[in-house]
Amino acid sequence: MTTDPLVVFTPSGKRGHFPVGTPVLTAARQLGVDLDSVCGGRGICSKCQITPSYGEFPKHGVTVSDDALSEWNAVEQRYDDKRGLKTGRRLGCQATVQGDIVIDVPPESQVHRQVVRKAATARAITMDPATRLYFVVVEEPDMHSPTGDLERLERALREQWHIDAVTADLSLMSKLQPVLRKGKWEVTVAVHKGHKDSVAKVVEIWPGLHESGLYGLAIDLGSTTIAAHLTDLETGEVKASSGLMNPQIRFGEDLMSRVSYSMMNPGGDQEMTKAVREAINDLSTSIADEAGIDANLIVETVFVCNPVMHHLLLGLDPVELGQAPFALATSESMSLPAREMDLTKMNPRAQVYILPCIAGHVGADCAAVALSEEPGKSEDLVLIVDVGTNAEILLGNTSRVLACSSPTGPAFEGAQISSGQRAAPGAIERIEIDPVTKEPRFRIIGSEKWSDEDGFDQDVATTGITGICGSGIIEAVAEMRIAGLLDESGLIGSAEQTGTTRCVPEGRTHAYLIHDASAEGGPRITVTQGDIRAIQLAKSALYAGARLLMDVMEVDKVDRVVLAGAFGAHISTKHAMVLGMIPDAPLDKVSSAGNAAGTGARIALCNITARSEIEHVVREITKVETAIEPKFQDHFVAANAIPHKTDPFPELSQVVTLPSPTFNSAGGADEKSGRRRRRRS
Ligand code: FES
């Protein structure tokens, strides 16, 4: 039996005997314990921090004496003086084993640390990025054994980090020699190895130890908005999130109008490609500024997007997506250098990964939702709805997963809404309307206070009250219905019909006034009849898509519903029910998941195994094409009423009493609803 000291690592529980004098980092590596190191044990990166524990540990069967590790050494002292080590911490590469010891590896010292996500039910992200930092000491050139600098760097990576072979672009080669000499043959390299790559690639090099980190962008490229998360590739922490409107809107509000723009205008697709790439370049610069990092440190970008955005981003003409059978140029995932896509405002050798598309109009954004929400691992039947200008809808469980994309239009994102805007400080995101007085109170993004609370005016002094975002407009429409300002067909009543002067005439229809700052030169925020119609179209498309998947699955009920997307994190189930946006489900089983497509992009950015996983999962998902399915149209028409005429939530009456006015606007009846009423009577 060995008399070598026993080393027990927590939280992994891995244990083994090691000779006296073994560095803790070495013991960890031999046991396969997840302990980080960028400098390879040279005592300069501090990634290998550990916390030794002393005393009795009956659970592990060891007693740890005070001298179980070597004494605090000069390297640790130097690091502590310069940067400070937390009390009780040691550097794993410096402390050596002297006796039985229990060693805790704190989360920040784990290579494959888990990134905690806010929602309790959401999957954790395990860090395993494609690009990592390595500090190496490279042999100097020698007249007697002439080899190139790259070959010696390659050898150093092989000997010090077990990276077999590397390549480097010409642009990297041109930096290699001066940087090696500047660093006195000690350099840090960023090495990229994708999940399908047989050879790794050196994408950046810095003299000495590089301590400014490595970053990646997870981008959800939507038809209306582009949302990006700048993510630390070592910790998984989101350093900044930013978004902007997709500039392609000027070529067409929705996907089909952009496809037609491309069909009607020679070179139109290239114009749109240029516009979106420029926007992503601007976004890269602004998000790096916001996080206070050099944009050159962005070495990876992951995109999720619908098929039309996918093609236009890649510079592929989307014309085939305008007609059945909706053939994609490729539905496979793609890995390519960012510069091939003219993305020049990040590291010049940054790599791009685009998630696979499912098929037809069901794209990489839907694949990202599947990666984030994992319907195929759900025991119960789950309906996942990710709302953007298109809704990505998934229905499934462990036996089968169906997916479709439904053209909701941009209303849920606050676009095509008279006072609409994207979710940004100043936007109304919550609203309540008193059913008796018909007076509104609201909250804006950037303040926790309601508009009738003390301190609200001070809170909004800098942002102002600028418009309504997607979640705000949903609440506004539902609250108008609850307050009796809106009838079942979606018609807004006049001041006389509703009893409030906030219902103001607008042409032949009416609008509800939420906030008027026009006297001070500010905006006049209303919900117009046109806004109500846009929301009705959007919610009908959403409902019809979900219902179509249920038809194909041959079910009338789902076990639970997950709402995600532009307003997914905020929308209240009460308002969703009043609108009749989603099929009936137990109320306590309707939950919000935030931006699931964006989360899927982050997962793929931080973990290369997830890339292989989603590439496999998409092959198992059955696509349902809404555009050619006649039943979609039937469901769409049936879903127009507020709430749904034939499929309202049974619990709705327990939550709220809906008045049932029938308006016949004073300025002239709304012809469409008037006709419908006549037909019914
Ligand atoms: S491994 Fe870098 S300081 Fe210990």
Boltz pocket constraint, residues with backbone or C-beta under 6 A from the ligand:
constraints:
  - pocket:
      binder: B
      contacts: [[A, 25], [A, 36], [A, 37], [A, 38], [A, 39], [A, 40], [A, 41], [A, 42], [A, 43], [A, 44], [A, 45], [A, 46], [A, 47], [A, 48], [A, 91], [A, 92], [A, 93], [A, 94]]
      max_distance: 6.0
